[in-house]
Amino acid sequence: MFSGKTTVLLRLLRSEPAQAILVIRHDRDKRFSRSRITTHDGDGCEAVTVGCAREILDHAAAASEVVAVDEGHFYDAELPEICRQLANAGKRVIVTALDLDMWGLPFETIERLKEQAGAVHVRRATCARCGQPASHTHRKTPIVGGNLVGGSADFEPRCQNCWSPPPEEHIDSAEMA
């Protein structure tokens, strides 16, 4: 969180012909826009909103050469298989995602995706407390109604030493998808 994942994704996409790109966002992400992927700084681009990984195939037209999936950790367990199918169809697939949840546990879907990826680029934010590289997402507000999505008012990046898990019992985000 706050490592610039979406910013890097947008930079990569700007070097591609617009008609060759399919940008996907999950409908659980209601922070900024329902029809765009957006950075914390407000930069963004139009995107197709889906509710599950399988729906990505419904939009991956033959003309799409690049399929970009933002916030991959929001998706169900089918995401790695869908990405594999897209790659086997000759598409370049780019996924941004957190690798750990706010309890410090790996997102299983992302672990599986990393196993099959051609390349994995890990970005680190800066710890909001001490300035060291941050590897964790710290929840600053209580979890209300099972809502695990939020912005800077709810989360901040923290290093291992400054991070602590939320007091609430672990909620598996895959069950929320």
C-alpha positions in Angstrom: 0.0 0.0 0.0 1.3 3.4 -1.0 4.3 1.9 -2.9 3.3 3.3 -6.3 1.9 0.1 -7.8 -0.8 1.8 -9.8 1.5 4.6 -10.8 4.0 2.2 -12.3 1.1 0.3 -14.0 -0.1 3.5 -15.6 3.4 4.4 -16.7 3.7 0.9 -18.4 0.3 1.3 -20.1 1.1 4.7 -21.5 3.8 3.1 -23.7 1.2 0.8 -25.3 -1.4 1.7 -28.0 -4.6 2.5 -26.3 -6.7 0.2 -28.4 -4.5 -2.8 -27.4 -5.1 -2.4 -23.7 -7.8 -3.8 -21.4 -7.6 -2.3 -17.9 -9.5 -4.2 -15.2 -10.6 -3.1 -11.7 -12.5 -5.0 -9.1 -16.0 -3.7 -8.0 -14.9 -4.1 -4.3 -12.7 -1.1 -4.7 -15.0 1.9 -4.2 -12.4 4.3 -3.0 -12.0 6.6 -6.0 -14.0 5.8 -9.1 -16.3 3.0 -10.3 -15.0 3.3 -13.9 -11.3 4.1 -13.5 -8.2 2.8 -11.8 -6.8 5.8 -9.8 -3.7 6.5 -7.9 -3.7 8.2 -4.5 -2.5 11.3 -6.3 -5.6 11.3 -8.6 -3.9 10.0 -11.8 -5.8 7.3 -13.6 -7.3 5.7 -16.7 -10.6 4.2 -17.8 -11.1 0.6 -16.7 -13.7 -2.2 -16.9 -15.1 -3.1 -13.6 -15.6 -6.8 -12.7 -16.8 -8.7 -9.7 -14.7 -11.9 -10.1 -11.7 -13.2 -12.0 -13.8 -15.2 -14.5 -15.5 -12.0 -15.7 -12.1 -10.8 -17.1 -12.4 -13.3 -19.9 -15.8 -11.8 -20.9 -13.9 -8.5 -21.7 -10.6 -9.8 -23.0 -11.4 -9.2 -26.7 -9.2 -10.6 -29.4 -7.9 -7.0 -30.0 -6.6 -6.7 -26.5 -2.9 -7.4 -26.5 -2.3 -6.2 -22.9 -4.6 -7.1 -19.9 -3.8 -5.0 -16.8 -5.5 -6.0 -13.5 -5.2 -3.5 -10.7 -5.5 -4.6 -7.0 -5.1 -8.3 -7.8 -5.5 -9.2 -4.1 -9.2 -8.3 -4.3 -9.8 -11.3 -6.6 -10.9 -14.8 -6.0 -8.8 -18.0 -6.3 -9.5 -18.2 -10.1 -7.3 -15.2 -10.9 -4.0 -17.2 -11.5 -5.9 -19.6 -13.9 -7.5 -16.7 -15.8 -4.1 -15.0 -16.1 -2.6 -18.2 -17.4 -5.3 -18.6 -20.0 -4.8 -15.0 -21.1 -1.0 -15.5 -21.3 -1.5 -18.7 -23.3 -3.7 -16.8 -25.7 -0.7 -14.5 -26.4 -1.7 -11.6 -24.2 0.7 -9.7 -22.0 -0.8 -9.8 -18.5 0.2 -7.3 -15.8 -1.2 -7.5 -12.3 -0.6 -5.1 -9.4 -1.3 -6.4 -5.9 -0.4 -6.4 -2.2 1.4 -9.6 -1.2 0.4 -9.5 2.5 -2.9 -8.7 4.2 -3.2 -6.4 7.2 -2.6 -9.3 9.5 0.8 -10.0 7.8 -0.4 -13.1 6.1 0.1 -13.8 2.4 -2.8 -13.5 0.0 -3.0 -17.1 -1.3 -4.2 -16.0 -4.7 -1.2 -13.7 -5.1 1.2 -16.4 -3.9 -0.1 -18.7 -6.6 0.0 -16.0 -9.2 3.7 -15.2 -8.3 4.5 -18.9 -8.8 3.5 -18.8 -12.5 4.5 -15.2 -13.3 7.2 -14.5 -15.9 8.5 -11.6 -13.7 7.6 -10.3 -10.2 8.6 -6.8 -9.3 8.3 -6.0 -5.5 7.8 -2.3 -4.6 8.1 -1.1 -1.0 6.5 2.0 0.5 8.2 4.0 3.2 7.2 3.3 6.8 5.0 6.1 8.0 6.6 5.8 11.5 10.3 5.5 11.0 11.1 6.0 7.3 12.5 2.5 6.7 11.2 0.3 3.8 7.7 -0.8 4.6 6.7 -4.4 4.1 3.3 -4.3 5.9 0.0 -2.6 5.8 -1.1 -1.2 9.1 -4.9 -0.8 9.8 -5.5 2.5 11.6 -9.3 2.3 11.9 -11.6 -0.5 13.2 -13.0 -2.9 10.6 -16.7 -2.1 10.3 -19.1 -4.5 8.6 -16.3 -6.6 7.2 -15.1 -3.8 5.0 -11.4 -4.4 4.4 -11.0 -1.8 1.7 -9.9 1.8 2.5 -7.5 4.6 1.9 -5.0 6.7 3.8 -7.5 7.4 6.6 -7.7 3.6 7.2 -4.2 2.3 6.4 -0.6 3.3 6.4 2.6 1.5 5.3 4.8 0.2 8.1 8.0 -1.7 8.5 8.1 -5.0 10.4 9.2 -3.3 13.6 6.5 -0.5 13.5 3.7 -2.7 12.3 1.1 -4.5 14.4 -1.9 -6.5 13.2 -5.4 -5.2 13.8 -7.1 -6.4 17.0 -10.0 -8.0 15.1 -9.9 -11.7 14.3 -8.5 -12.5 10.8 -10.9 -12.2 8.0 -10.0 -14.1 4.8 -10.4 -11.7 1.9 -11.0 -14.6 -0.4 -14.2 -15.3 1.5 -15.3 -11.7 0.9 -14.9 -11.8 -2.9 
